[in-house]
Amino acid sequence: MTLIVGLGNPGKEYENTRHNAGRIILEKIAKVNDFSEWKDDLKLKSFRAKGEIDGDKFDFLLPNTFMNNSGNAVCQIIDDKKKLKNLVVVYDDLDLPLGSLKISYDRSSGGHNGLESIIKKVKSKEFVRVRIGVSPSTPTGKFRKPKGEEAVLKFLLGSFKEDELKTIKNLSKKVAEIITMVSSEGKDKAMTLYN
């Protein structure tokens, strides 16, 4: 069974923020594919839902540890190197324009604290990530990434506008296809097809 982790922060006040893009997408995929109800796993301090997409079984995990401690939940399931091949992390990426996505493998965190926490706790970078673009773009297609730590934090913890949220939710279909392909045919084929 493939573990899919949607990064974000728990609680109503963070629900539709840019930093929660990973959570938003997993919630949508679970709903569309009739996954089990989200259960509060107290041991993992996470919400979990299980289900199938095209015959492949998935375990969805939404850590409630807050972004910077996401690894605390993940490392309790991915507790040895062999299990890394069954891990996919879905998260927001400031280096990609809104509505785009990219599959990565075995790379640094790129300054993303949630990802950094997972890398440290599982003691490896060798897992698949689906990066969800959240940066706004100009009408000419150039994207405007906020500058400076404070501006970045304010932007990431800010809520999506209604049309932006719709764009993010629309990506869930493609993310579902990606995780299914990673699970059944491997990361290389998914990266070739979707990157």
C-alpha positions in Angstrom: 0.0 0.0 0.0 1.4 3.4 -1.0 1.4 6.1 1.7 0.5 9.5 0.4 1.2 12.5 2.7 -0.5 15.8 2.2 1.4 18.6 4.0 -0.2 21.5 5.7 -1.3 22.8 9.1 -4.3 21.6 11.1 -7.2 23.7 12.2 -10.0 25.9 10.7 -7.7 29.0 10.4 -5.3 27.2 8.0 -8.0 25.3 6.0 -7.6 27.1 2.6 -4.2 28.6 3.0 -1.5 28.2 0.3 0.7 26.2 2.7 -2.2 23.6 2.8 -2.2 22.8 -0.9 -1.1 19.2 -0.2 -3.9 18.6 2.3 -6.5 20.3 0.1 -5.7 18.0 -2.8 -5.7 14.8 -0.8 -9.0 15.7 0.8 -10.5 16.2 -2.7 -9.0 12.9 -4.1 -10.3 11.0 -1.0 -13.8 12.4 -1.5 -14.0 11.8 -5.2 -12.8 8.2 -4.9 -15.0 7.3 -1.9 -12.2 6.7 0.6 -13.0 5.7 4.2 -13.9 8.5 6.5 -11.0 10.5 7.8 -10.0 9.0 11.2 -8.1 10.9 13.9 -5.0 8.7 14.5 -3.9 9.8 18.0 -0.7 7.9 17.9 0.4 9.5 14.7 -1.2 12.9 15.5 -2.7 12.7 12.0 -5.9 12.2 10.0 -5.9 9.0 7.9 -8.2 7.7 5.2 -7.8 4.6 3.1 -9.1 3.7 -0.3 -8.6 2.6 -3.8 -8.0 4.3 -7.1 -8.1 2.1 -10.2 -7.5 -1.0 -8.1 -4.4 0.4 -6.3 -4.7 0.7 -2.5 -3.7 4.0 -0.8 -3.2 5.2 2.8 -3.7 9.0 2.9 -2.1 10.8 5.8 -2.6 14.5 6.9 -0.2 15.2 9.7 -1.7 17.4 12.5 1.7 18.1 13.9 2.0 21.5 12.2 4.1 21.8 9.1 7.5 22.0 10.7 7.1 18.7 12.5 5.5 16.7 9.7 8.3 14.1 9.9 7.2 13.0 13.4 4.0 11.4 11.9 5.6 10.0 8.7 8.6 8.3 10.4 6.3 6.1 12.5 5.0 4.5 9.3 8.1 4.8 7.1 10.4 3.3 9.7 12.9 1.6 7.4 14.6 2.3 4.0 12.7 -0.4 2.2 9.4 1.4 2.8 10.6 4.7 1.2 9.6 3.4 -2.3 6.0 3.5 -1.0 6.0 7.1 0.1 4.7 10.1 -1.9 4.6 13.6 -0.4 2.3 16.2 -1.9 3.0 19.8 -0.9 3.0 23.5 -1.9 5.9 24.9 -3.9 6.7 28.6 -4.1 9.1 28.0 -7.0 6.2 26.9 -9.3 3.4 29.0 -10.7 -0.1 28.5 -9.4 -1.8 25.5 -11.1 1.3 23.8 -12.2 2.9 20.7 -10.7 6.2 18.8 -10.8 7.3 15.3 -9.7 10.7 15.2 -7.9 12.7 12.4 -6.4 15.9 12.3 -4.2 16.3 16.1 -3.9 16.8 18.6 -1.1 13.9 20.2 0.7 14.4 23.5 -1.3 13.8 25.3 2.0 10.4 23.8 2.6 10.2 23.1 6.4 7.6 20.3 6.2 9.7 18.4 3.7 12.9 19.1 5.6 11.3 17.6 8.7 10.4 14.4 6.8 13.9 14.1 5.3 15.4 14.4 8.7 13.1 11.9 10.4 13.2 9.2 7.7 16.9 9.8 7.3 16.7 9.9 3.5 15.7 12.1 0.5 14.9 9.0 -1.6 11.1 9.4 -1.9 8.7 10.8 -4.5 7.3 14.3 -4.1 4.5 16.0 -6.0 5.2 19.7 -5.8 2.1 22.0 -6.3 2.7 25.5 -7.6 1.2 28.3 -5.5 3.0 31.4 -6.8 0.9 34.0 -8.7 1.8 34.8 -12.3 1.5 38.0 -14.4 -0.7 38.0 -17.5 2.5 37.3 -19.6 3.1 34.1 -17.6 6.0 35.3 -15.4 5.4 34.2 -11.8 5.9 36.6 -8.9 7.4 34.9 -5.9 7.3 36.9 -2.7 10.7 38.2 -1.5 12.0 38.0 2.1 11.2 35.6 4.9 8.4 37.6 6.4 6.7 38.2 3.0 7.0 34.5 2.1 5.4 33.4 5.4 2.6 35.9 5.1 1.9 34.7 1.6 2.0 31.0 2.4 -0.3 31.4 5.5 -2.7 33.6 3.4 -5.8 32.1 2.0 -6.3 31.2 -1.6 -8.8 33.4 -3.5 -11.9 31.5 -4.6 -10.6 31.1 -8.2 -7.2 30.0 -7.0 -8.7 27.4 -4.7 -10.7 26.1 -7.6 -7.5 25.8 -9.7 -5.8 23.9 -6.9 -8.7 21.5 -6.4 -8.8 20.9 -10.2 -5.2 19.6 -10.0 -6.5 16.7 -7.8 -7.5 14.7 -10.8 -3.9 14.9 -12.2 -2.4 14.2 -8.8 -4.6 11.1 -8.5 -3.3 9.9 -11.9 0.3 10.5 -10.8 0.1 8.6 -7.5 -1.7 5.7 -9.3 1.1 5.6 -11.9 3.8 5.8 -9.2 2.2 3.0 -7.3 1.5 0.7 -10.2 4.2 1.5 -12.8 6.9 3.4 -10.9 8.2 6.9 -10.5 10.3 7.0 -13.7 7.3 6.5 -15.9 5.2 9.1 -14.0 8.1 11.6 -14.2 8.5 11.1 -17.9 4.8 11.5 -18.6 3.9 14.4 -16.2 7.0 16.5 -15.9 
